[in-house]
């Protein structure tokens, strides 16, 4: 009999050079960041082979899932999407927006490794939050740690949840000409701001239709 485990997971990122996703357990008894689970996305039949099932999962989604384990690898035995927040990981970006550069310059002046500030629409409404993480050359790869789950994104998502009960878009970017990693959490998925970030930094649009349910003006 194939062993199974069940729980709630955040789909974190795609595994490079393998048909698999990294998934973070969200229900744990430890205060330490949980280890990501690598879940295969190939070899499915029946309902899980449907385009709207495993193939439709995207980084950022929260799923209720049962995982089956065979030969040390996990596959979905069942999966149900509960939240549709999106994560995007982008390397080599240029033309950073003013709020990102200001947040980084403030961190450098104060000698802190992590800094943040909220962003606002032209109407003065909160529309997201910027975080900068100093890169430590030769010691840590912060971008990879965020992508791979060593450095958790969940606290940042939780702060977005406090501001609005909706799906978000979170952009993790490694600038081409600066020694920090930028995380921009956009409050509302499918907003004008989120789509502006995607267009500015050549992020592919999500395959599913997104509803622009607010009138945020771009603040880049």
Residue frames relative to the residue before (quaternion, step in Angstrom):
aa qw qx qy qz dx dy dz
X 1.0000 0.0000 0.0000 0.0000 0.00 0.00 0.00
X 0.4114 -0.7164 0.5105 0.2384 3.57 -0.89 0.99
X 0.4000 -0.7208 0.5026 0.2606 3.64 -0.72 0.98
X 0.1326 -0.7846 0.6025 0.0627 3.57 -1.17 0.66
X 0.0990 -0.7453 0.6522 0.0971 3.53 -1.33 0.42
X 0.1661 -0.8003 0.5697 0.0854 3.57 -1.09 0.64
X 0.2610 0.7684 -0.5615 0.1621 3.54 -1.21 0.41
X 0.5264 -0.5764 0.5060 0.3670 3.52 -1.36 -0.32
X 0.0587 -0.8193 0.5691 -0.0377 3.56 -0.80 1.07
X 0.2976 -0.6783 0.6346 0.2207 3.51 -1.30 0.54
X 0.3337 -0.6928 0.5954 0.2326 3.59 -0.83 0.93
X 0.2362 -0.8280 0.4975 0.1058 3.57 -0.47 1.19
X 0.7735 -0.2277 0.2199 0.5491 3.57 0.58 -1.13
X 0.5306 -0.5951 0.4915 0.3504 3.53 -1.31 0.26
X 0.4339 -0.6680 0.5403 0.2711 3.56 -1.16 0.68
X 0.4204 -0.7024 0.5107 0.2627 3.56 -0.83 0.96
X 0.8580 0.1348 -0.1095 0.4834 3.56 -1.13 0.77
X 0.7321 0.3057 -0.2542 0.5532 3.59 1.09 0.62
X 0.4335 -0.6798 0.5136 0.2935 3.61 -1.05 0.67
X 0.4680 0.6595 -0.4423 0.3878 3.56 0.35 1.26
X 0.2554 -0.7297 0.6142 0.1582 3.52 -1.37 0.42
X 0.3511 -0.6713 0.6000 0.2572 3.55 -1.22 0.56
X 0.0535 -0.7967 0.6019 -0.0112 3.55 -0.83 1.05
X 0.2563 -0.7752 0.5646 0.1209 3.57 -0.91 0.98
X 0.3909 -0.6983 0.5384 0.2639 3.63 -0.78 0.95
X 0.2589 -0.7865 0.5459 0.1281 3.59 -0.88 0.95
X 0.6971 0.3966 -0.2629 0.5363 3.59 1.24 -0.21
X 0.2366 0.7670 -0.5574 0.2121 3.58 -0.14 1.29
X 0.4378 -0.6940 0.5139 0.2502 3.55 -1.27 0.50
X 0.6464 0.5253 -0.3112 0.4576 3.58 1.27 -0.10
X 0.4712 -0.6561 0.5105 0.2950 3.55 -1.22 0.54
X 0.5650 0.5964 -0.3838 0.4216 3.59 1.25 -0.33
X 0.5806 -0.5717 0.4308 0.3879 3.61 -1.09 0.59
X 0.4281 -0.7119 0.4841 0.2748 3.62 -0.80 0.90
X 0.5111 -0.6222 0.4940 0.3281 3.53 -1.21 0.53
X 0.4668 -0.6691 0.4897 0.3077 3.60 -0.97 0.77
X 0.3071 -0.7157 0.5988 0.1868 3.53 -1.24 0.60
X 0.2911 -0.7460 0.5741 0.1706 3.56 -0.86 0.97
X 0.0635 -0.8176 0.5715 -0.0288 3.57 -0.57 1.23
X 0.4198 -0.7185 0.4990 0.2421 3.57 -0.73 1.06
X 0.2442 -0.7746 0.5691 0.1282 3.56 -1.15 0.71
X 0.6361 0.4947 -0.3397 0.4850 3.60 1.26 0.21
X 0.7540 0.4474 -0.2796 0.3913 3.54 -1.36 0.14
X 0.4796 0.6736 -0.4425 0.3472 3.61 1.11 0.52
X 0.0785 -0.7649 0.6344 0.0794 3.53 -1.26 0.48
X 0.7157 0.4206 -0.3227 0.4546 3.56 -1.31 0.06
X 0.8331 -0.1998 0.1470 0.4943 3.57 -1.10 -0.69
X 0.6425 0.5354 -0.3333 0.4352 3.60 1.08 -0.63
X 0.6097 0.5356 -0.3565 0.4630 3.60 1.26 -0.24
X 0.4654 0.6843 -0.4370 0.3523 3.58 1.29 -0.13
X 0.5863 -0.6031 0.4106 0.3522 3.58 -1.10 0.68
X 0.6860 0.4838 -0.2844 0.4632 3.60 1.13 -0.56
X 0.6126 0.5531 -0.3505 0.4426 3.60 1.27 -0.07
X 0.8454 0.0460 -0.0189 0.5318 3.61 -0.61 -1.10
X 0.6683 0.5127 -0.3091 0.4416 3.61 0.90 -0.86
X 0.6873 0.4904 -0.2843 0.4542 3.59 1.17 -0.45
X 0.4888 0.6639 -0.4404 0.3555 3.59 1.25 -0.04
X 0.0894 -0.7922 0.6031 0.0260 3.54 -1.07 0.82
X 0.6162 -0.5380 0.4132 0.4002 3.59 -1.15 0.56
X 0.7118 0.3967 -0.3345 0.4734 3.53 -0.88 1.06
X 0.5779 0.5978 -0.3828 0.4027 3.58 1.11 -0.58
X 0.2387 -0.7045 0.6416 0.1872 3.55 -1.27 0.52
X 0.0466 -0.8164 0.5751 -0.0266 3.56 -0.78 1.06
X 0.2972 -0.6463 0.6576 0.2480 3.48 -1.35 0.45
X 0.0788 0.8370 -0.5269 0.1249 3.57 -0.58 1.10
X 0.2192 -0.6844 0.6706 0.1838 3.47 -1.38 0.44
X 0.1836 -0.7853 0.5863 0.0764 3.55 -0.83 1.05
X 0.1884 -0.7486 0.6231 0.1259 3.54 -1.04 0.82
X 0.2431 -0.7929 0.5526 0.0830 3.54 -1.00 0.94
X 0.0998 0.7711 -0.6213 0.0971 3.54 -0.85 1.04
X 0.8409 -0.0017 -0.0424 0.5395 3.58 -0.78 1.04
X 0.7125 -0.4805 0.2563 0.4424 3.58 1.01 0.83
X 0.6622 0.4720 -0.3132 0.4906 3.62 1.26 0.06
X 0.3340 -0.7449 0.5477 0.1834 3.54 -1.12 0.72
X 0.0110 -0.7421 0.6696 0.0296 3.51 -1.26 0.65
X 0.5525 -0.5966 0.4578 0.3595 3.55 -1.22 0.43
X 0.2224 -0.7346 0.6260 0.1380 3.54 -0.97 0.96
X 0.7534 -0.0812 0.0273 0.6519 3.55 1.26 -0.55
X 0.0016 -0.8009 0.5985 -0.0198 3.58 -1.11 0.59
X 0.0251 -0.7820 0.6218 -0.0346 3.54 -1.01 0.94
X 0.3191 -0.7631 0.5314 0.1830 3.61 -0.60 1.13
X 0.1634 -0.8151 0.5538 0.0473 3.56 -0.79 1.11
X 0.7765 0.0778 -0.0571 0.6226 3.59 1.17 -0.54
X 0.2755 -0.7948 0.5293 0.1107 3.56 -1.10 0.75
X 0.2050 0.7618 -0.5737 0.2203 3.60 1.00 0.75
X 0.2494 -0.7793 0.5617 0.1222 3.58 -1.12 0.71
X 0.1727 -0.7362 0.6455 0.1073 3.55 -1.14 0.79
X 0.0405 -0.7715 0.6345 0.0247 3.56 -1.11 0.73
X 0.1287 -0.7826 0.6073 0.0466 3.59 -0.89 1.00
X 0.0195 0.8213 -0.5618 0.0977 3.56 -0.55 1.23
X 0.1659 -0.7915 0.5829 0.0788 3.58 -0.84 0.98
X 0.8272 0.2876 -0.1925 0.4427 3.54 -1.29 0.49
X 0.3103 0.7695 -0.5134 0.2188 3.60 1.02 0.67
X 0.1247 -0.7669 0.6254 0.0722 3.54 -1.22 0.57
X 0.7441 0.3941 -0.2863 0.4572 3.56 -1.30 0.22
X 0.1136 0.8352 -0.5294 0.0961 3.57 0.92 0.91
X 0.4920 -0.6706 0.4739 0.2893 3.55 -1.08 0.74
X 0.7138 -0.5221 0.2826 0.3714 3.52 -1.25 0.64
X 0.6551 0.5261 -0.3328 0.4282 3.61 0.88 -0.86
X 0.6379 0.5240 -0.3283 0.4590 3.59 1.05 -0.72
X 0.6847 0.4764 -0.2878 0.4705 3.57 0.88 -0.93
X 0.6429 0.5163 -0.3286 0.4606 3.60 0.98 -0.76
X 0.6450 0.5200 -0.3213 0.4586 3.58 0.98 -0.82
X 0.6630 0.4936 -0.2968 0.4782 3.58 1.01 -0.81
X 0.6573 0.5018 -0.3246 0.4592 3.61 0.89 -0.82
X 0.6250 0.5233 -0.3354 0.4723 3.59 1.03 -0.71
X 0.6372 0.5221 -0.3262 0.4637 3.60 0.99 -0.79
X 0.6568 0.5084 -0.3140 0.4600 3.57 0.98 -0.83
X 0.6488 0.5215 -0.3196 0.4527 3.58 0.96 -0.84
X 0.7519 0.3932 -0.2092 0.4861 3.56 0.96 -0.88
X 0.4236 -0.7411 0.4359 0.2851 3.58 1.29 -0.08
X 0.4771 0.6523 -0.4525 0.3771 3.59 1.04 0.76
X 0.4950 -0.6931 0.4478 0.2721 3.55 -1.09 0.71
X 0.7766 0.1963 -0.0963 0.5909 3.57 1.16 -0.62
X 0.0414 0.7890 -0.6113 0.0467 3.56 -0.97 0.87
X 0.0603 -0.8050 0.5898 0.0195 3.58 -1.16 0.48
X 0.0477 0.7639 -0.6435 -0.0126 3.50 -1.36 0.29
X 0.4765 -0.6502 0.4960 0.3229 3.60 -1.11 0.57
X 0.2334 -0.7271 0.6155 0.1950 3.56 -1.27 0.31
X 0.2258 -0.7884 0.5674 0.0737 3.52 -1.23 0.64
X 0.5141 -0.6114 0.5032 0.3297 3.53 -1.25 0.51
X 0.6813 -0.4701 0.3541 0.4353 3.57 -1.27 0.11
X 0.6507 0.4900 -0.3091 0.4908 3.60 1.27 -0.33
X 0.5655 -0.6310 0.3724 0.3788 3.59 1.28 0.07
X 0.5077 0.6357 -0.4331 0.3879 3.58 1.25 0.24
X 0.5262 -0.6174 0.4666 0.3525 3.65 -1.00 0.72
X 0.0057 -0.8199 0.5725 -0.0019 3.58 -0.88 0.89
X 0.8212 -0.0803 0.0306 0.5641 3.60 1.22 0.13
X 0.2731 -0.7384 0.5856 0.1929 3.53 -1.32 -0.24
X 0.2795 -0.7482 0.5879 0.1284 3.54 -1.09 0.90
X 0.0386 -0.7671 0.6402 0.0140 3.56 -1.07 0.85
X 0.0892 -0.7735 0.6240 0.0657 3.57 -1.03 0.80
X 0.1316 -0.7729 0.6198 0.0341 3.53 -1.03 0.96
X 0.3953 -0.7245 0.5103 0.2418 3.57 -0.68 1.06
X 0.3633 -0.6910 0.5809 0.2307 3.55 -1.02 0.86
X 0.2019 -0.7601 0.6075 0.1114 3.57 -1.11 0.72
X 0.3159 -0.8068 0.4687 0.1718 3.51 0.07 1.35
X 0.8390 0.1768 -0.1564 0.4903 3.54 -0.88 1.03
X 0.7102 0.4336 -0.2601 0.4898 3.60 1.22 -0.21
X 0.8100 -0.0183 0.0680 0.5822 3.56 0.77 -1.06
X 0.2211 -0.7113 0.6453 0.1695 3.51 -1.29 0.49
X 0.2522 -0.8238 0.4891 0.1361 3.55 0.08 1.33
X 0.6170 0.5497 -0.3493 0.4417 3.58 0.97 -0.81
X 0.6813 0.4793 -0.2856 0.4739 3.59 0.87 -0.95
X 0.6354 0.5317 -0.3356 0.4483 3.60 1.01 -0.74
X 0.6526 0.4903 -0.3111 0.4868 3.60 1.02 -0.73
X 0.6728 0.4995 -0.2912 0.4616 3.57 0.95 -0.86
X 0.7638 0.3965 -0.1958 0.4702 3.57 0.99 -0.89
X 0.5868 -0.6340 0.3470 0.3652 3.59 1.26 -0.07
X 0.4477 0.6819 -0.4658 0.3430 3.60 1.24 0.00
X 0.7346 0.2325 -0.1338 0.6232 3.55 1.11 -0.80
X 0.3122 -0.8194 0.4446 0.1828 3.62 -0.25 1.22
X 0.3458 -0.7177 0.5723 0.1945 3.52 -1.18 0.73
X 0.4759 0.7231 -0.4211 0.2708 3.59 1.19 -0.40
X 0.6449 0.5122 -0.3649 0.4343 3.69 0.86 -0.71
X 0.6405 0.5174 -0.3282 0.4630 3.59 1.08 -0.70
X 0.6441 0.5061 -0.3197 0.4762 3.57 1.02 -0.81
X 0.6235 0.5509 -0.3401 0.4383 3.58 1.02 -0.79
X 0.6507 0.5041 -0.3264 0.4647 3.60 1.02 -0.71
X 0.6130 0.5138 -0.3506 0.4873 3.58 1.08 -0.60
X 0.6298 0.5413 -0.3324 0.4472 3.59 1.01 -0.81
X 0.6234 0.5504 -0.3400 0.4391 3.58 1.07 -0.70
X 0.6983 0.4724 -0.2694 0.4654 3.57 1.11 -0.68
X 0.8057 -0.0422 0.0559 0.5881 3.59 1.07 -0.66
X 0.3346 -0.7324 0.5610 0.1919 3.56 -0.97 0.90
X 0.4774 0.6236 -0.4708 0.4020 3.54 0.27 1.30
X 0.6016 -0.5208 0.4374 0.4189 3.56 -1.30 0.01
X 0.2441 -0.7806 0.5671 0.0976 3.56 -1.11 0.82
X 0.2554 -0.6970 0.6208 0.2522 3.53 -1.40 -0.16
X 0.1087 -0.8013 0.5882 0.0072 3.56 -0.79 1.09
X 0.1274 -0.8012 0.5843 0.0220 3.56 -0.65 1.20
X 0.1025 -0.7701 0.6288 0.0304 3.57 -0.74 1.12
X 0.0109 0.8467 -0.5242 0.0904 3.57 -0.41 1.26
X 0.2110 -0.7347 0.6302 0.1358 3.52 -1.11 0.82
X 0.3224 -0.7657 0.5199 0.1984 3.63 -0.43 1.17
X 0.5194 -0.6536 0.4607 0.3012 3.55 -1.13 0.70
X 0.8213 0.2684 -0.0986 0.4938 3.60 0.96 -0.81
X 0.6925 0.4130 -0.2820 0.5200 3.61 1.20 0.35
X 0.4009 -0.7390 0.4949 0.2198 3.57 -1.08 0.74
X 0.5902 0.4933 -0.4396 0.4638 3.55 0.63 1.20
X 0.3646 -0.6802 0.5863 0.2464 3.51 -1.36 0.29
X 0.2466 -0.7766 0.5711 0.0993 3.54 -0.92 1.00
X 0.0470 -0.7412 0.6681 0.0460 3.53 -1.08 0.85
X 0.0470 -0.7850 0.6177 0.0033 3.55 -0.74 1.08
X 0.1278 -0.7853 0.6039 0.0472 3.55 -0.57 1.20
X 0.1621 -0.7845 0.5955 0.0615 3.56 -0.54 1.21
X 0.5280 -0.7100 0.3712 0.2815 3.51 -0.65 1.21
X 0.8293 0.1774 -0.0626 0.5262 3.58 0.78 -0.99
X 0.4271 -0.6974 0.5280 0.2289 3.51 -0.79 1.11
X 0.8229 0.2296 -0.1767 0.4888 3.55 -0.99 0.87
X 0.4436 0.6878 -0.4652 0.3373 3.60 1.24 0.15
X 0.6749 -0.4565 0.3749 0.4422 3.56 -1.30 0.21
X 0.6479 0.5276 -0.3224 0.4449 3.59 0.97 -0.84
X 0.6590 0.5056 -0.3173 0.4577 3.59 0.85 -0.92
X 0.6856 0.4726 -0.2916 0.4707 3.58 0.90 -0.86
X 0.6064 0.5404 -0.3552 0.4626 3.60 1.12 -0.60
X 0.6285 0.5170 -0.3319 0.4770 3.60 1.00 -0.80
X 0.6483 0.5192 -0.3222 0.4542 3.60 0.90 -0.86
X 0.6950 0.4696 -0.2835 0.4649 3.58 0.86 -0.93
X 0.6580 0.5336 -0.3151 0.4279 3.59 0.96 -0.85
X 0.8069 0.2696 -0.1109 0.5138 3.57 0.93 -0.91
X 0.5259 -0.6991 0.3774 0.3037 3.55 1.20 0.69
X 0.3087 0.7174 -0.5534 0.2894 3.56 0.90 0.94
X 0.4780 -0.6718 0.4673 0.3192 3.61 -0.84 0.83
X 0.4840 -0.6340 0.5082 0.3249 3.55 -1.09 0.67
X 0.5580 -0.5915 0.4519 0.3668 3.62 -1.08 0.64
X 0.5499 -0.6428 0.4242 0.3233 3.54 -1.08 0.71
X 0.6858 0.4455 -0.3029 0.4893 3.58 1.08 -0.61
X 0.5629 -0.5933 0.4311 0.3812 3.63 -1.10 0.52
X 0.2140 -0.7669 0.5942 0.1142 3.54 -1.06 0.80
X 0.3130 -0.7488 0.5551 0.1821 3.56 -0.95 0.88
X 0.2666 -0.7441 0.5920 0.1574 3.58 -0.72 1.08
X 0.0278 -0.8596 0.5093 -0.0302 3.53 0.01 1.33
X 0.7239 0.3055 -0.2774 0.5529 3.56 1.18 0.42
X 0.4436 -0.7004 0.5013 0.2475 3.55 -1.30 0.18
X 0.1308 0.8161 -0.5483 0.1275 3.57 1.01 0.81
X 0.2814 -0.7124 0.6115 0.1983 3.53 -0.97 0.80
X 0.5566 -0.6049 0.4270 0.3767 3.64 -0.95 0.69
X 0.1515 -0.7967 0.5801 0.0766 3.55 -1.01 0.81
X 0.3754 0.7341 -0.4853 0.2910 3.58 1.13 0.61
